[in-house]
Every structure is written in structure tokens, then in C-alpha cells.
Amino acid sequence: MLGLTKRERLSRKLEEKQLQKQLEVLESIPNWAKDSDEHTWTDFGSDGYSVSDLSDMRGKMRQLYDTNPMAKSIIESIVDFVVGRRCVIKSIDPVAQDYWDEFYDKNDFDERSKEIVRRELLDG
């Protein structure tokens, strides 16, 4: 880590801690929650697709979405099905519910939740 600024060193330490926590979570998953065919899955990049290929595919998907009414209709139908009229989260804790309601309103979460689903469908 020679030559790195203090901010860069701290950023790397934080990233390492986050990765360690993710690993701990993954290792704690019980066997019943794992897919029986997980060992047959292909890691990203090992199937011949590069990051550049993925970028090209995203671009083509965006172009298709923007220019083809059928493609756009399919995506929007899925968005409507997943989100519906409103993303609803209910908590038994009134403090948590108040926090969520305030967050929801301040962030226009009706539209934001639809955009999150839409981007996931278009960008993967």
C-alpha cells in the first residue's frame, strides 16, 4: 500500500472489511438454502462474455427498449407486475414504520422503485 493516500488506504480497508463480511454471510448459508446445481453454474467471464460484451448487450437492450414498442411493453408490464401501484413495506415497529414512510415520501419511492426494477431488467 505504499504510495497510497490516507483516503485510499482507508477505502481499501473498508472494502476488505465489506468483502470479509460478505464472505462470512455466504459461508453461513445453510445447506438447505443452497441450490443443488450450484456447482454447475458458470462464473461471469468464463463463458466467453467479457465486460465489453456485457456493455454491448446492455446498449443493444437499451436501444431495443427505446425503439421497439413491443420490447418496451414487455419491460413495463414486468415493472407493473413486480411493483404494482405502490411498493408497500409494513413494520411491526412504529418507529421503523415512521422512518420508512418518511424515506418513501422524501425520495419519491413510487417512481424510484419502478426505476430500480426497470434498470435491473434492462441492465442486469
C-alpha positions in Angstrom: 0.0 0.0 0.0 3.0 2.3 -0.5 2.2 5.4 -2.4 -1.5 5.5 -1.5 -3.1 8.4 0.2 -4.7 8.0 3.6 -8.1 8.1 2.0 -7.2 5.4 -0.5 -5.8 3.2 2.3 -9.0 3.7 4.4 -11.1 3.0 1.3 -9.2 -0.3 0.7 -9.6 -1.3 4.4 -13.3 -0.6 4.2 -13.6 -2.6 1.0 -11.7 -5.5 2.6 -14.0 -5.5 5.6 -17.1 -5.4 3.4 -15.8 -8.3 1.4 -14.9 -10.2 4.6 -18.5 -9.6 5.9 -20.0 -10.8 2.6 -17.8 -14.0 2.7 -19.0 -14.6 6.3 -22.6 -14.3 5.2 -22.1 -16.6 2.3 -20.4 -19.2 4.4 -23.2 -19.1 7.0 -25.9 -20.0 4.4 -27.3 -23.4 5.5 -27.1 -26.3 3.0 -30.9 -26.4 2.6 -30.8 -22.8 1.2 -28.3 -23.6 -1.5 -29.1 -24.7 -5.0 -28.4 -28.3 -5.6 -26.9 -27.5 -9.0 -24.9 -24.5 -7.9 -21.6 -26.3 -8.7 -22.7 -26.3 -12.4 -23.1 -22.6 -12.6 -20.8 -20.6 -14.8 -18.8 -17.7 -13.4 -19.1 -14.4 -15.2 -16.5 -14.1 -17.9 -15.8 -17.8 -18.0 -18.5 -18.4 -20.7 -16.8 -16.2 -23.3 -18.5 -12.9 -22.4 -16.2 -10.1 -21.5 -17.1 -6.9 -19.7 -17.1 -5.2 -23.1 -19.6 -7.8 -24.4 -21.8 -7.1 -21.4 -21.7 -3.4 -22.2 -22.6 -4.0 -25.8 -25.5 -6.2 -24.8 -26.8 -3.5 -22.4 -26.5 -0.9 -25.1 -28.5 -3.1 -27.5 -31.1 -3.8 -24.9 -31.5 0.0 -24.2 -31.7 0.6 -28.0 -34.4 -2.1 -28.3 -36.3 -0.7 -25.3 -36.2 2.9 -26.8 -37.1 1.9 -30.4 -39.3 -1.2 -30.2 -42.8 -0.7 -28.6 -43.2 -4.4 -28.0 -39.9 -4.6 -26.1 -40.8 -1.6 -24.0 -44.3 -3.0 -23.3 -42.8 -6.3 -22.1 -40.4 -4.5 -19.7 -43.1 -2.1 -18.4 -45.6 -5.0 -17.9 -43.0 -6.7 -15.7 -42.3 -3.5 -13.8 -46.0 -3.0 -13.2 -46.4 -6.7 -12.1 -43.4 -6.5 -9.7 -44.0 -3.1 -8.2 -47.7 -2.6 -8.8 -49.3 0.7 -7.8 -47.1 1.1 -4.8 -44.2 -0.6 -3.1 -45.5 -1.4 0.4 -43.4 -2.2 3.4 -45.1 -2.7 6.8 -43.2 -2.9 10.1 -44.5 -4.0 13.4 -42.2 -1.4 14.9 -43.9 2.0 14.7 -40.6 3.9 14.8 -39.3 1.8 11.8 -42.6 2.4 10.0 -42.4 6.1 10.5 -38.8 6.1 9.3 -39.7 4.1 6.2 -42.8 6.3 5.4 -40.7 9.5 5.7 -37.9 7.9 3.5 -40.6 6.8 1.0 -42.1 10.2 0.7 -38.9 12.2 0.6 -37.4 10.0 -2.1 -40.5 9.7 -4.3 -40.2 6.0 -3.9 -43.3 5.2 -6.0 -41.3 6.2 -9.1 -37.9 5.2 -7.8 -39.0 1.6 -7.1 -40.2 1.3 -10.6 -37.0 2.7 -12.0 -35.0 0.2 -9.9 -36.9 -2.7 -11.3 -36.7 -1.3 -14.9 -32.9 -0.8 -14.6 -32.4 -4.3 -13.3 -34.4 -5.7 -16.3 -32.5 -3.6 -18.8 -29.0 -3.6 -17.3 -29.0 -6.9 -15.5 
